[in-house]
Amino acid sequence: MFDRPEVVYAAVRGGFAGCRMLVVGDLMLDRYLVGEVVRISPEAPVPIVRLQREDTSVGGAGNVALNLSGLGVRADVAGWTGEDDDGARLRALLGDAGVRVHGIDSVPGRPTTTKTRVLSRSQQLVRIDAEETSPRAPKEREAWDARVVEMLDDGYDAIVLSDYAKGVLADGLCRALITKARKRGVPVLVDPKGLDYAKYAGATTVTPNETELMSAIEITTRDPDALTTAAATLLEVLDLEFVTLTRGEAGITVVDATGVHHVPARAREVFDVSGAGDTVIATLAAAVGAGIGRRDAAVLANLAAGITVGHTGTVPISQFELLEAVGPAEPALVDKVMSRSAAVEVIDRWREAGEVIGFTNGCFDLIHPGHVACLDWAKRHCDRLVVGLNTDSSIRAVKGEGRPLNSTATRAAVLAGLASVDAVVPFEEETPLNLVLALRPEVLVKGSDYDEQSIVGATEVRGWGGEVMLAPLLEGHSTSGLLGRIESK
């Protein structure tokens, strides 16, 4: 399936190497009014729906950012909303998922683009759109465009332009972003709309579906040869590196200077295609930003789209779902090392199976018998033991330059090889508090050289009914002692 499966698997498992992405485009709020049709109205021949619940989710460029965040990528988003409750709700949903929203402008007198769908038994009865696509005032527009272009100075691994033809991605902004990104060697991936693709010239790739490509190139057939010829024309005219043609249940076709590379879709039940395009470009961008080859990136995006259409409604992809779809490509012990978001999903599954989650943390720079004994003791008091591992930068912040002696990857691999350890989760902060709050372990373990009152996360664990335990120390073993003996020689 993949040309380099081990590289793809490692990238997905590691949250795409901590890539940072900027998504610029049209933001939308999706509202779902779900109920049961009880009868036909006496006022008009329309169904009466008894409302059972109301759900909201983020669509458009915001959904692309949510997909990136779900994959473990650090995502920023730029666009605009109205200065209204829907806009506030949209920003809150993004912020709750870890997406940075400082690039979002609230525009007075303009509604947040909102799609309200009324459903009964998963059947959509009607959709009501609230939107304003007229241009913003020129000075206001110029100021916002300049601010967004300046955001590229923050340093991103890839840029996504998510165009839903609502006015955000005007020609001038697209050209300015692509020009600046190209000078910096940052890939730009475009989900296009409309008939004139000239504003996307110089991007890395565009991801039209068959209908969009047919409209842009003015062809009337879905013949595969005609479509790939049209894609090749787009490649040359727009000076792209490759074209990513999404073809629904036929898969994805990549056209570049070397030829045509087709990725067939995996057969699976389709419940809802909403948001599938957002998932494709988010996964493609994450893969390209992490240095994965374009064919493998397309295969990965294809897998992600297959997962998304298996959900009802606009549901972002998750790192754990994609990892399962990719399948194991490395020894099981390496699978134990995972990002925070992946750990949350794994632990949820363990907990649903009735297993007690234990947690401890440390630097584990030079693992010695004292560490092994402590971890063994901790494992005897839980079903699954998760180890929070300080990254290199967090160790330097606490212990200064010269530490650690071994890299995060090396220390994680050694810990993963211990039978007592079920998961290793690196964290960048100076303390593991945020990790403890995310994982919510039932048992928190530290060595008996700690005062229980000073253990980070102890108050929180006891607060949700958990237990804080002190493991006995194995005398005569410590990292400081080992370093002292090494230096003395």
Secondary structure, 3 states (H helix, E strand, C coil): CCCCHHHHHHHHHCHHHHCEEEEEECEEEEEEEEEEEEEECCCCCCEEEEEEEEEEEEEEHHHHHHHHHHCCCEEEEEEEEECCHHHHHHHHHHHHCCCEEEEEEEECCCCCCEEEEEEECCEEEEEEEECCCCCCCHHHHHHHHHHHHHHHHHCCCEEEEECCCCCCCCHHHHHHHHHHHHHCCCCEEEECCCCCCHHHCCCCEECCEHHHHHHHHCCCCCCHHHHHHHHHHHHHHCCCCEEEEECHHHCEEEEECCEEEEECCCCCCCCCCCCHHHHHHHHHHHHHHCCCCHHHHHHHHHHHHHHHCCCCCCCCCCHHHHHHHHCCCCCHHHHCECCHHHHHHHHHHHHHCCCCEEEEEECCCCCCHHHHHHHHHHHCCCCEEEEEEECHHHHHHHHCCCCCCCCHHHHHHHHHCCCCCCEEEEECCCCCHHHHHHHCCCEEEEECCCCHHHCCCHHHHHHCCCEEEEECCCCCCCHHHHHHHHHHC
